[in-house]
Every structure is written in C-alpha cells, then in structure tokens.
Amino acid sequence: MNTFSRYVLRSFMVQFGLFLISFTALLQLFDLLSNSTDILRDHGGRISAVFEYAVLRLPEIASFLVPFVVLMSTLTTLGRMERANEIMAYKAAGAPYFSILWAFLPAVGLVAVLHFVLADQVVPRTSQALITFELEAEFARAPNKDEGDSLFVQDGSSVVEAGGISHDGNRLNDVRIYERDAGGNIVSEVFADEARFDIASETWTLLRVWTTHIIKQQPVQTEYTESQPWDTVLTPAEFSDLVERPQAMSFAKLNDLVTSTQVGVRPTYFYETWLQKRIAQPVSAILMILLAAPVAHSLQRRERGLAMGVTIGFSLGFLYFVTDGLVLALGESGAVPPFLAAWLPILLFAAIGGTWLIRQEGY
C-alpha cells in the first residue's frame, strides 16, 4: 500500500466512523421513540426492557446503514480532497482519476468484510435474541391477541392456527386445529389452550382441549379433555421458522434451506433471494465508491460547493435503497428471479456511476 492509499484509508475511516456513529444513534433514537411505549406496555413497564431492545437492535441498524455511510464518507473524503486541491495535485503528477478510486478499495474492502461478518454472524444472533425478547410478551398475551395476529401452517388436510409460539417452537399457545374432508369442508375444530412437544418421545400433547365435531344434518357435538395426544407430522422447526426473520438466518442456514438440507415454511425462492442478497451486501458498499466518485469529481469543474455534491450523492444513494427494497420485495414474492432481486440494483447503479465517470474523464 503506497502513501496515498494509506492517507485515503485514514481519512475515509475517520469519516466512516463519525457518520456510522451519528446516523446509527439518530436512527435508533427514532426507533425507540416509535416503539418504546409498546415495549414498556408489553414488559410490565420495565425501563431495562427498553435498554435491552436498544442493544439488540443496534447491530441490525448499523448493518442497514453501512452502504449509505460508505457513500457519505466517500463523498465527504473526496470533496475535502477536491477543495484542498489534493486531487488536482495527484492528477498533475500524471495519475489518472480512476486510480483515486483504487486507493479507496482497501478501505472499502475492509468495510465490506466487516459488513459481511456483521450481517452474517452478529445480526442473526441479536435478531434471534430480539425475537425471543418479543415472543416472551406475545406468548404471555396470546389468548387475548387479535385473530389477525395468529400464525397459520398446513398439516396435510388440516390447518393449524397458533396464537403464540415459543422461540424454539416446542410450546404453542392458543392452538386451533381445523380438520377438513376431501372437499375442503371443516369436519371438526380442536381448540387447545396450549400444545407442548416432548423432545424425548418426539410427540405433541394438547392441554385443556375443546373438540367440536361438525356432522351434516346432526347437532354439533363438543367434548372437553384435560389433555390428549396430537398426531401430526409437524415439528417444532416448522413453527420456529414461522417467527424467524431472514435477517436472523446465517449464510449457512440460508444455504441449507436453498439446497433442501433443511425444510423451511416459505418457498425456496424466498430463501434463495436472501442468500443472494447476503452475498451482494458487501458488494453494495464497494458500489458506493462508484456513485460518489463522479459527483466529487464534478465539484470543481461545475464550481458547485461540497453541499451540492453531497446532495446529489445522497439522492443517488436514496434512489439505490428505494430500488433495492422494491426489487427485494419482488424477489421475496417470486415475481423476479432471486439473482436479479439481489444484483439488479447493484448492476443498474454501477452502470449509472460508471457512465458518469467515463463522461467526466472524457473517454
């Protein structure tokens, strides 16, 4: 690494650290203002619950902001170098402008590696802990939940509704099982306050059960039992996957779901989209250099201030995140192939930044 690259690395990392701390603190503040009332209500008014929520949300917020912070840090670093005539001096020595971009690669490459580790190792762990944190309150109030909040899963011809699910899926609350005939008509309804899975025997047991039999042209028959076995092929994994967000899955688990080593409750294309997205996340940080470089390069030529360059770069970054979120949603629904859902925004904005840079350089 030459002297100029070390100088760029130092300048960029200082800006990156300041922006990451500032934007993460700001976004977390907004998040707490939006959710603190619900957290206090769901956890008995404990102030420590708000602090625990903030700590668990911190890695996910920081991971989300990394590409944007890279963009702002690159814009600021290049803008300051342009205003101090450092870029002019570097080019006067015979170096082409694109070599300045190469000087940013070690810094952004380091950030990309750290971003991948954060998104693939730290965020899944804190997200799992956050799910458990939220489920503790949800499970306690499951019998009083609105019907629209319940989770559903199909078991052969039956439909199972669970009002509350423990994090490991071994315990369900407010369980309703709708048995259907070959024509899809409900023939019986089983309402249980709780369902527990015995790991040793690998069997389910329903507790405090009301069973209603629906027979054509006959009165409805209802019976109550304190407990009864539940014959089902469903395992705790199916229920735990219902409450597990893709952000809480590591690259290895996503790959297992895509290759059918594990069975998920969502379509394969959903997991494949997030697998491709996990690979593309570090690349998006490198893309930010390409979006920022032409803007900073144009500052001196167009005699605009640093604020204008940052505004243009911010707008490009905002459009990128909007496009990325939209295409990712289409990929999750299966409307576009998983590869395009993860890589199309990167390829599109790389083409925009590359074209702009080529025009600036006059190639």
DOTI-452696 format. One record per residue (C-alpha): residue in one letter; x negated, y, z. Coordinates in steps of 0.2 Angstrom, whole numbers, padded with zeros to 4 digits, always signed. Each point is the difference from the previous one (the first is absolute). Example, Ala and Ser with C-alpha at 12.3 -4.5 7.8 and 13.67 -1.06 7.14 Angstrom:
2
a-0062-0022+0039;s-0006+0017-0003;
***
This chain:
363
m+0000+0000+0000;n-0008+0017-0005;t+0001+0016+0009;f+0015+0007-0009;s+0010-0016+0004;r-0005+0001+0018;y+0006+0018+0001;v+0016-0004-0009;l+0003-0015+0012;r-0003+0011+0015;s+0011+0014-0006;f+0014-0011-0005;m+0001-0010+0016;v+0001+0015+0010;q+0014+0006-0010;f+0008-0017+0000;g-0001-0002+0019;l+0008+0018+0003;f+0014-0003-0012;l+0004-0018+0006;i+0001+0006+0018;s+0010+0015-0004;f+0013-0008-0012;t+0002-0016+0010;a+0003+0011+0016;l+0013+0010-0009;l+0009-0014-0008;q+0000-0010+0016;l+0007+0015+0009;f+0015+0001-0013;d+0002-0019+0003;l+0001+0002+0018;l+0012+0015-0001;s+0011-0011-0011;n+0000-0016+0010;s-0004+0004+0018;t+0018+0002+0006;d+0004-0017-0007;i-0015-0008+0008;l+0004+0008+0017;r+0018-0007-0001;d-0005-0017-0006;h-0014-0002+0014;g+0009+0006+0015;g-0007+0018-0001;r-0018-0006+0002;i-0012+0014-0005;s-0014-0014-0002;a+0011-0007-0014;v-0002+0015-0010;f-0019+0000+0002;e+0000-0019-0004;y+0010+0004-0016;a-0012+0014-0005;v-0016-0011+0002;l+0008-0015-0010;r+0005+0012-0014;l-0016+0009-0001;p-0010-0013-0012;e+0015-0001-0012;i+0001+0019-0001;a-0018+0002-0003;s+0000-0014-0013;f+0014+0009-0009;l-0009+0016+0000;v-0018-0006-0006;p+0003+0003-0019;f+0007+0017+0003;v-0014+0005+0012;v-0013-0006-0013;l+0008+0011-0013;m+0000+0015+0012;s-0017-0003+0006;t-0007-0002-0018;l+0009+0016-0005;t-0007+0010+0015;t-0018-0007-0002;l+0000+0004-0019;g+0008+0017+0002;r-0013+0005+0013;m-0014-0006-0011;e+0007+0010-0015;r+0002+0016+0010;a-0018-0002+0007;n-0006-0002-0018;e-0007-0017+0005;i+0008-0009-0014;m-0006+0013-0012;a-0018-0003+0006;y+0002-0018-0001;k+0006+0001-0018;a-0014+0013-0004;a-0012-0014+0004;g+0006-0010-0015;a+0012-0011+0010;p+0017-0003-0008;y+0016+0003+0010;f+0006-0018+0001;s-0016-0004+0009;i+0007+0011+0015;l+0014-0013+0000;w-0012-0014+0002;a-0007+0009+0015;f+0017-0002+0008;l+0001-0018-0003;p-0010-0006+0015;a+0010+0011+0012;v+0017-0005-0008;g-0006-0018-0002;l-0003-0001+0019;v+0017+0008+0003;a+0008-0013-0011;v-0008-0015+0009;l+0005+0007+0017;h+0018+0004-0007;f+0001-0019-0006;v-0005-0006+0017;l+0012+0012+0009;a+0015-0005-0011;d-0004-0019+0000;q-0006-0003+0018;v+0005+0014+0011;v+0017+0006-0007;p+0007-0018+0000;r-0005-0003+0018;t+0007+0017+0006;s+0016-0002-0011;q+0003-0017+0008;a-0002+0007+0017;l+0012+0014-0005;i+0013-0012-0006;t-0001-0009+0016;f+0001+0016+0009;e+0016+0005-0010;l+0008-0018+0001;e-0001+0000+0019;a+0013+0014+0000;e+0010-0007-0014;f+0001-0017+0007;a+0006+0007+0017;r+0014+0009-0008;a+0004-0012-0015;p+0018-0005+0006;n+0004+0019-0001;k-0008+0003-0017;d+0010+0005-0015;e+0004-0014-0012;g-0010+0009-0013;d-0016-0001+0010;s+0001-0020+0000;l-0012-0010-0010;f+0006-0014-0011;v-0008-0016-0007;q+0007-0015-0010;d+0000-0017+0006;g+0006-0012-0014;s+0018+0004-0002;s+0001+0009+0017;v-0004+0019+0003;v-0009+0004+0017;e+0002+0017+0008;a-0012+0005+0014;g+0002+0016+0010;g-0017-0001+0008;i-0016-0009-0004;s-0015-0002+0011;h-0016+0004-0008;d-0005-0019-0002;g+0017-0005-0006;n+0002-0013+0014;r+0015+0009+0008;l+0015+0008-0008;n+0014+0010+0007;d+0018+0003-0005;v-0001-0015-0012;r+0015-0003-0013;i+0000-0015-0011;y+0013+0000-0015;e+0002-0018-0007;r+0007+0000-0017;d+0007-0014-0012;a-0005-0003-0018;g+0011+0014-0006;g-0008+0013+0012;n+0015+0001+0012;i-0004+0001+0018;v+0005-0016+0009;s-0007+0004+0018;e-0008+0014+0009;v-0012-0003+0014;f-0004+0015+0012;a-0014-0002+0013;d-0007+0012+0012;e-0017-0007-0002;a-0010-0013-0010;r-0017-0007+0006;f-0013-0010-0009;d-0009-0014+0009;i-0018-0001-0007;a-0003-0017+0008;s+0015-0009-0008;e+0002+0013-0015;t+0019+0001+0003;w+0012+0015+0002;t+0012+0002+0014;l+0015+0011+0000;l+0005+0008+0017;r+0018+0005+0005;v+0008-0005-0016;w+0017+0004-0007;t+0005-0011-0015;t+0015+0004-0011;h+0006-0013-0013;i+0010+0007-0014;i+0011-0013-0009;k+0013+0004-0013;q+0018+0000+0005;q-0005-0004+0018;p-0002+0011+0016;v-0018+0006+0003;q-0009-0010+0013;t-0013+0007+0012;e-0011-0009+0012;y-0013+0006+0012;t-0016-0009+0006;e-0014+0006+0011;s-0013-0007-0012;q-0001-0011-0015;p-0014-0005-0013;w-0001+0010-0016;d-0004-0011-0015;t-0009+0011-0012;v-0016+0000-0011;l-0004+0018+0005;t-0015+0003+0010;p-0006+0014+0011;a-0011+0006-0015;e+0015+0004-0011;f+0007+0011+0014;s-0016+0009+0005;d-0003+0004-0019;l+0016+0009+0000;v-0006+0013+0012;e-0018+0000-0006;r-0004+0015-0012;p-0013-0003-0014;q-0011+0013+0008;a-0002-0012+0015;m-0006-0014-0012;s-0019-0002-0003;f-0007-0003-0017;a-0002-0019+0004;k+0018-0002+0005;l+0007+0009-0015;n-0011-0011-0011;d+0007-0015+0009;l+0018+0005-0003;v-0004+0004-0019;t-0008-0017-0002;s+0014-0009+0009;t-0012-0006+0014;q+0013+0008+0011;v+0018+0003-0003;g+0007+0017+0002;v+0018+0007+0001;r-0002+0012-0014;p-0003-0004-0019;t-0018-0004-0005;y-0001+0016-0011;f+0002+0011+0016;y-0015-0008+0008;e-0010+0001-0016;t+0004+0018-0002;w-0007+0004+0018;l-0015-0012-0003;q-0005+0011-0016;k+0004+0016+0010;r-0012-0006+0014;i-0014-0002-0014;a+0004+0017-0008;q+0000+0010+0016;p-0019+0002+0001;v+0000+0004-0019;s+0012+0014+0003;a-0012+0009+0011;i-0013+0000-0014;l+0013+0006-0012;m+0002+0016+0011;i-0018+0005-0006;l+0006+0000-0018;l+0015+0011+0004;a-0010+0012+0010;a-0015+0002-0011;p+0008+0009-0015;v+0009+0012+0011;a-0015+0005+0010;h-0010+0001-0016;s+0013+0012-0007;l-0001+0012+0014;q-0014+0011-0006;r+0004-0001-0018;r+0018+0006+0003;e-0005+0012+0014;r+0013-0007+0012;g-0003-0001+0018;l-0003-0016+0010;a+0018+0001+0006;m+0007-0002-0018;g-0011-0015-0003;v+0005-0008+0016;t+0019+0004-0004;i-0002-0009-0017;g-0009-0015+0007;f+0013-0001+0014;s+0013+0000-0013;l-0008-0014-0010;g-0002-0010+0016;f+0018+0003+0004;l+0006-0006-0017;y-0012-0015+0002;f+0008-0005+0017;v+0018+0003-0007;t-0004-0011-0015;d-0009-0013+0010;g+0015-0002+0012;l+0013-0001-0014;v-0009-0013-0010;l-0004-0010+0016;a+0019+0000+0004;l+0003-0006-0018;g-0013-0014+0003;e+0008-0005+0016;s+0017-0002-0009;g-0007-0010-0014;a+0004+0014-0013;v-0019+0001-0005;p-0014-0013+0000;p-0010+0000+0016;f-0016+0005-0008;l+0008+0015-0008;a+0008+0005+0016;a-0017+0001+0009;w-0011+0006-0014;l+0011+0011-0012;p-0002+0016+0011;i-0018-0002+0001;l-0003-0003-0019;l+0012+0014-0004;f-0008+0013+0011;a-0018-0006-0004;a+0005+0004-0018;i+0006+0017+0004;g-0015+0004+0011;g-0012-0007-0013;t+0008+0009-0015;w-0001+0017+0010;l-0018-0004+0004;i-0005-0003-0018;r+0009+0016-0005;q-0010+0010+0013;e-0016-0008-0006;g+0004+0003-0018;y-0004-0017-0006;
***
